[in-house]
Structure formats: structure tokens, C-alpha cells
Amino acid sequence: MTTRDRLLGLTVVVLWGLNFLAIRIGLDHFPPFFFGALRFAVIAIPVLMFIPRPAVRTRWLLLYGTGFGILQFAFLFTAMRVGMPTGLASLVLQSSAPFTVLLGAVLLRERLRPVQIAGLVVAVLGMVVIGADRMAHATLLPVLLTLAAGLGWAFGNIGARKAGADSPGVDPLHLTLWMSVVPVVPMLALSMVVEGPDTGLRALGASFSAAGLPALGALAYIAILATVCGSGLWTYLMSRYPAGTVAPLTLLVPVVGIAAAWMAFGEQPTVAALLGGVIVIAGAFAATTTRGARPTAEPAPSPRPIQV
């Protein structure tokens, strides 16, 4: 990877790491399900108007949108709303990587190499350490919800992988953008049932005030910088290099997330949580790293779906 492309990759890492701060600011104002619907609606409306639908099977697009968009963010936003620390959320969400490997083996019958099995075991050990630490200092529920979010992301990855396998020429950025259309209505329905039919609308109306401007800024950051800019750069890198060269960069996202949450919100992680996080990241790296690092003119095979 060239120095320029490494810098682009690190730019994506910073954008996605700071994204967790934007989520925290948004959740301080909006209810979680409504905020999830809103963050996808901001993208979905222009997508429906200007982006052609990718030629993929509807079921894989729905699986991608349900896992990545609905399950991941419904659980993640709820976890952060009920007490999951911002930095720790960015770390525990990386459980999606070993979950994806495991689901690929179970559902797609992908063969696991010994190093991947070892990586899965190490990642689970790290999650146990984090869970034990949270039980000692607070409730375990936010960690379990964040793990459920990681599992939802993994199901979304399977949908994206199947969509890409069925339609090798599909534009991954268009696929990701169209995935954003799927969660809007279900998340709005969840918001109306769980949070109340007018709770989200009242929060939206109140956001157009001095007190609500930070929440609108957070929404703009998530939609424009984290999604459009971050995903665009990620797609560019995935088109030039094998997945095993680019995907491990996402394991640096928790480093940015934890450091930023520490500086912005004073969230100082415990030594045990950091140790568990290092173990999770090491296991995820072992479970997902593939061989090969040469640039290629063709799209990288089986790219890891773009984080939004």
C-alpha cells in the first residue's frame, strides 16, 4: 500500500472512530430507534432520487439492510442509551469480525483455517474479560446489547457478501447506499411502538434550537463525513488492494474511539477493559486477516462491507 493510500486509510479510521462521539451526542437528544431511522433517512432520500438500484437480489439487499442497518444500530444505540461507554462501544462492536467468520463457516460453509479458529477463541476470551469487568463495575446488559449489535453487523456482512457473489460487477458503494433504504421504515415503526408515536418528532422539532444544534451537527457528521466520505474512501481502497490488506485497518477504530471518548467525555477505561479489548482485537485480526498485499486493478475478492 502506498504512503498516500495509508494516509487515506488512517483518515477513514479517524472518521469512523470519531463517529462514536457523534452517536453519543445524537443519543443525548434523540431516542435511539428514531435516531437510527433519521440517520438512514438522511441518506436514503437522495439515494432513492439519484442513485440507480444495484442489480442484486432483493433478499440479499434485505438481509444486508436488516443485519447491518436495523439489528446493529437498534442494539448499539439502545446499548449506548442505557449506559454503554462510548469508547468501549467502539471496541466491543469489533466482535462483528469474528462473528462474520463464524457465520460464514456455518451458513456459507466457508472453510476455517486453524489460525482463524484460534483467533475466534482468543476473541471470545477477550469478550469474557470485558464482560467480567463490566459485571464488577456496572451492569452487563449494555455489553450484551453491543455484542448483539456486532452479531447483527455480521449477518449484514453475510448479506453483502452474497450480493457481491451473485453480482460480481456491482458497485460496493451503491450497494451500501441502497442498504440505507431498508432500515428507515422498520426503525420508524419500532420508534412509534416502543418510544411513542410523537416522541421522535418532538425531539426533531426541538433540535432546531440552540440546545439541539449539537444533535443536528452529529447527524450531519454521521451521514456526510462518516458515511459518504468515509465509505467513499474505503471503497476506493478496497478496489485497489486485497481485503486482507485493508480490512485490518478497521481494528484501529476502537483506538481512536476510546481516546476521543476519554478526551471529550472523561470516559477512562479500566485496565481490565483495555486488556480485554486488546485480546478481542488480536483475535479478530487473526480470524479475518488473509494473505496477499499487492495492489490490483480488479476489485478485491470478498471485500469486507463498508461501515457506515
C-alpha positions as CSV (number, residue, x, y, z in Angstrom):
1,M,0.0,0.0,0.0
2,T,1.4,3.4,-1.0
3,T,2.0,6.1,1.6
4,R,-0.8,8.2,0.2
5,D,-3.3,5.2,0.5
6,R,-2.1,4.5,4.0
7,L,-2.9,8.1,4.9
8,L,-6.3,7.7,3.3
9,G,-6.9,4.6,5.3
10,L,-5.9,6.3,8.5
11,T,-8.3,9.2,7.6
12,V,-11.1,6.6,7.4
13,V,-10.1,5.2,10.8
14,V,-10.3,8.7,12.4
15,L,-13.6,9.5,10.7
16,W,-15.2,6.2,11.9
17,G,-13.6,6.4,15.4
18,L,-15.0,9.9,16.0
19,N,-18.3,8.7,14.7
20,F,-19.0,7.1,18.1
21,L,-18.7,10.6,19.7
22,A,-21.3,11.9,17.2
23,I,-23.6,8.9,18.1
24,R,-23.3,9.8,21.8
25,I,-24.1,13.4,21.2
26,G,-27.1,12.4,19.0
27,L,-28.4,10.0,21.6
28,D,-28.3,12.6,24.2
29,H,-31.1,14.4,22.3
30,F,-32.9,11.8,20.1
31,P,-34.5,8.5,21.2
32,P,-32.4,5.6,19.9
33,F,-34.8,4.0,17.4
34,F,-35.9,7.3,16.0
35,F,-32.2,8.4,15.7
36,G,-31.4,5.2,13.8
37,A,-34.3,5.9,11.4
38,L,-33.2,9.5,11.0
39,R,-29.5,8.7,10.3
40,F,-30.6,6.4,7.5
41,A,-33.4,8.6,6.1
42,V,-30.9,11.4,5.6
43,I,-29.0,9.1,3.2
44,A,-32.0,7.1,1.8
45,I,-33.9,10.1,0.4
46,P,-31.2,11.3,-2.0
47,V,-30.3,7.7,-2.8
48,L,-33.9,6.9,-4.0
49,M,-33.8,10.1,-6.1
50,F,-30.4,9.9,-7.7
51,I,-28.7,6.5,-7.3
52,P,-29.7,3.6,-9.5
53,R,-30.6,0.5,-7.7
54,P,-27.8,-2.1,-7.9
55,A,-28.6,-5.3,-9.8
56,V,-28.6,-7.6,-6.8
57,R,-31.2,-10.0,-5.5
58,T,-33.7,-8.3,-3.2
59,R,-33.3,-10.9,-0.5
60,W,-29.6,-10.2,-0.1
61,L,-30.2,-6.5,-0.1
62,L,-32.8,-7.0,2.6
63,L,-30.5,-9.2,4.7
64,Y,-27.7,-6.7,4.4
65,G,-30.1,-3.8,5.4
66,T,-31.7,-5.8,8.2
67,G,-28.5,-7.0,9.8
68,F,-26.3,-4.0,9.3
69,G,-28.9,-1.3,9.5
70,I,-31.7,-2.5,11.7
71,L,-30.2,-5.0,14.1
72,Q,-26.8,-3.4,14.5
73,F,-28.0,0.1,15.2
74,A,-31.1,-0.8,17.1
75,F,-29.0,-2.7,19.6
76,L,-26.0,-0.4,19.5
77,F,-28.0,2.8,20.0
78,T,-30.0,1.2,22.8
79,A,-26.8,-0.1,24.5
80,M,-25.3,3.4,24.4
81,R,-28.5,4.9,25.7
82,V,-28.7,2.6,28.7
83,G,-25.1,3.1,29.8
84,M,-22.5,1.6,27.4
85,P,-19.5,3.9,27.4
86,T,-18.7,5.4,24.0
87,G,-15.1,4.2,23.8
88,L,-16.0,0.7,25.0
89,A,-18.8,0.5,22.4
90,S,-16.4,1.2,19.6
91,L,-14.3,-1.7,20.9
92,V,-16.9,-4.3,21.6
93,L,-18.5,-3.7,18.3
94,Q,-15.4,-5.2,16.6
95,S,-16.9,-8.6,17.7
96,S,-18.6,-8.3,14.3
97,A,-15.3,-9.6,12.7
98,P,-15.1,-13.0,14.4
99,F,-18.9,-13.3,14.3
100,T,-18.7,-12.8,10.5
101,V,-16.1,-15.5,10.2
102,L,-18.2,-17.9,12.3
103,L,-21.4,-17.2,10.3
104,G,-19.5,-17.6,7.1
105,A,-18.5,-21.1,8.2
106,V,-22.0,-22.1,9.5
107,L,-24.2,-20.5,6.8
108,L,-21.9,-20.4,3.7
109,R,-19.8,-23.4,4.6
110,E,-16.6,-21.4,4.3
111,R,-13.6,-23.4,5.4
112,L,-11.9,-22.2,8.6
113,R,-8.2,-22.3,8.8
114,P,-6.5,-23.2,12.1
115,V,-5.4,-19.6,12.7
116,Q,-9.0,-18.4,12.2
117,I,-10.3,-20.9,14.8
118,A,-7.5,-19.8,17.2
119,G,-8.5,-16.1,16.5
120,L,-12.1,-16.9,17.3
121,V,-11.2,-18.5,20.6
122,V,-8.9,-15.5,21.5
123,A,-11.7,-13.0,20.6
124,V,-14.2,-14.9,22.8
125,L,-11.7,-14.8,25.7
126,G,-11.4,-11.1,25.3
127,M,-15.2,-10.6,25.4
128,V,-15.3,-12.7,28.6
129,V,-12.7,-10.4,30.2
130,I,-14.7,-7.3,29.2
131,G,-18.0,-8.8,30.4
132,A,-16.5,-9.8,33.7
133,D,-15.1,-6.3,34.2
134,R,-18.4,-4.7,33.4
135,M,-20.2,-7.0,35.9
136,A,-17.7,-5.9,38.5
137,H,-18.2,-2.2,37.8
138,A,-21.7,-1.8,36.3
139,T,-24.4,-3.8,34.6
140,L,-23.7,-6.4,31.9
141,L,-26.7,-5.5,29.8
142,P,-25.1,-2.8,27.7
143,V,-22.2,-5.2,26.8
144,L,-24.7,-7.9,25.8
145,L,-26.6,-5.4,23.6
146,T,-23.4,-4.3,21.9
147,L,-22.5,-7.9,21.2
148,A,-25.9,-8.3,19.7
149,A,-25.2,-5.3,17.5
150,G,-21.9,-6.9,16.4
151,L,-23.8,-10.1,15.6
152,G,-26.4,-8.0,13.6
153,W,-23.5,-6.4,11.7
154,A,-22.1,-9.9,10.9
155,F,-25.5,-11.0,9.4
156,G,-25.4,-7.9,7.3
157,N,-21.9,-8.8,6.2
158,I,-23.2,-12.2,5.0
159,G,-26.0,-10.4,3.0
160,A,-23.4,-8.1,1.4
161,R,-21.1,-11.0,0.6
162,K,-23.9,-13.0,-1.0
163,A,-25.0,-9.9,-3.0
164,G,-21.4,-9.4,-4.2
165,A,-21.0,-13.1,-5.1
166,D,-24.3,-13.2,-7.1
167,S,-23.4,-9.9,-8.9
168,P,-19.6,-9.6,-9.2
169,G,-19.8,-6.3,-11.0
170,V,-21.9,-4.5,-8.5
171,D,-20.6,-1.1,-7.2
172,P,-20.0,-1.7,-3.5
173,L,-20.7,2.0,-2.7
174,H,-24.1,1.8,-4.5
175,L,-24.9,-1.4,-2.6
176,T,-24.1,0.3,0.7
177,L,-26.1,3.4,-0.1
178,W,-29.1,1.3,-1.1
179,M,-28.7,-0.7,2.0
180,S,-29.5,2.5,3.8
181,V,-33.0,2.5,2.3
182,V,-34.0,-0.7,4.1
183,P,-33.9,0.3,7.8
184,V,-35.9,3.6,7.6
185,V,-39.5,2.3,7.8
186,P,-38.8,-0.6,10.3
187,M,-36.9,1.7,12.6
188,L,-39.6,4.4,12.4
189,A,-42.2,1.7,13.3
190,L,-40.1,0.5,16.2
191,S,-39.8,4.1,17.4
192,M,-43.5,4.7,17.3
193,V,-44.3,1.4,19.1
194,V,-41.5,1.5,21.8
195,E,-40.7,5.2,22.2
196,G,-44.2,6.7,21.4
197,P,-45.8,7.9,18.2
198,D,-44.7,11.5,18.6
199,T,-41.6,11.3,20.8
200,G,-39.1,11.3,17.9
201,L,-41.0,14.1,16.1
202,R,-40.9,16.3,19.2
203,A,-37.2,15.6,19.6
204,L,-36.7,16.5,15.9
205,G,-38.6,19.8,16.3
206,A,-36.6,20.6,19.4
207,S,-33.3,20.0,17.6
208,F,-33.9,23.3,15.6
209,S,-32.8,25.3,18.7
210,A,-29.6,26.3,20.3
211,A,-29.8,23.3,22.7
212,G,-30.5,20.9,19.8
213,L,-27.9,22.1,17.3
214,P,-25.2,19.7,18.6
215,A,-27.5,16.8,17.8
216,L,-28.1,18.1,14.2
217,G,-24.4,18.5,13.8
218,A,-23.9,14.9,15.0
219,L,-26.4,13.7,12.5
220,A,-24.7,15.6,9.7
221,Y,-21.3,14.2,10.7
222,I,-22.7,10.6,10.7
223,A,-24.4,11.0,7.3
224,I,-21.8,13.1,5.4
225,L,-18.4,12.5,6.9
226,A,-18.6,9.0,8.4
227,T,-20.9,7.5,5.7
228,V,-20.4,9.3,2.4
229,C,-16.7,10.4,2.8
230,G,-15.6,7.5,4.9
231,S,-17.3,4.9,2.8
232,G,-16.2,6.5,-0.4
233,L,-12.5,6.4,0.6
234,W,-13.0,2.8,1.9
235,T,-14.5,1.7,-1.4
236,Y,-11.5,3.3,-3.2
237,L,-9.0,1.4,-1.1
238,M,-11.0,-1.9,-1.4
239,S,-10.9,-1.5,-5.2
240,R,-7.1,-1.3,-5.2
241,Y,-6.0,-3.8,-2.6
242,P,-6.9,-7.3,-1.3
243,A,-9.4,-7.3,1.6
244,G,-6.8,-8.8,3.9
245,T,-4.6,-5.7,3.4
246,V,-7.3,-3.1,4.0
247,A,-9.8,-4.7,6.5
248,P,-7.4,-4.9,9.4
249,L,-7.3,-1.1,9.4
250,T,-10.8,-1.1,11.0
251,L,-9.3,-2.7,14.1
252,L,-7.7,0.7,14.8
253,V,-11.1,2.4,15.0
254,P,-11.5,1.5,18.7
255,V,-8.2,3.1,19.5
256,V,-9.5,6.4,18.1
257,G,-12.9,5.9,19.7
258,I,-11.5,5.2,23.2
259,A,-9.0,8.0,23.1
260,A,-11.6,10.5,21.8
261,A,-14.2,9.5,24.4
262,W,-11.5,9.8,27.1
263,M,-10.7,13.3,26.0
264,A,-14.2,14.5,25.2
265,F,-16.3,12.8,27.9
266,G,-13.7,11.8,30.5
267,E,-14.5,8.1,29.9
268,Q,-11.4,6.5,31.4
269,P,-11.5,2.7,30.6
270,T,-10.4,0.3,33.3
271,V,-7.2,-1.7,32.8
272,A,-9.2,-4.9,32.6
273,A,-11.5,-3.5,29.8
274,L,-8.4,-2.3,27.8
275,L,-6.8,-5.7,28.3
276,G,-9.9,-7.5,27.1
277,G,-10.1,-5.1,24.2
278,V,-6.5,-5.9,23.1
279,I,-7.4,-9.6,23.3
280,V,-10.5,-9.1,21.2
281,I,-8.7,-7.1,18.5
282,A,-5.8,-9.6,18.4
283,G,-8.3,-12.4,17.9
284,A,-10.3,-10.5,15.3
285,F,-7.1,-9.7,13.4
286,A,-6.1,-13.4,13.4
287,A,-9.6,-14.5,12.4
288,T,-10.0,-12.1,9.5
289,T,-6.6,-11.5,8.0
290,T,-6.0,-13.1,4.6
291,R,-2.8,-13.5,2.6
292,G,-1.7,-11.1,-0.1
293,A,-1.0,-7.4,-0.1
294,R,-0.3,-6.4,-3.7
295,P,-2.3,-3.6,-5.4
296,T,-4.7,-4.9,-8.1
297,A,-6.6,-3.3,-10.8
298,E,-9.6,-5.6,-10.1
299,P,-11.9,-5.3,-7.1
300,A,-10.6,-7.2,-4.2
301,P,-12.4,-10.6,-3.7
302,S,-15.0,-10.8,-0.9
303,P,-14.4,-7.2,0.5
304,R,-15.5,-6.5,4.0
305,P,-18.7,-4.4,3.7
306,I,-18.3,-0.7,4.4
307,Q,-19.0,0.6,7.8
308,V,-21.5,3.5,8.0
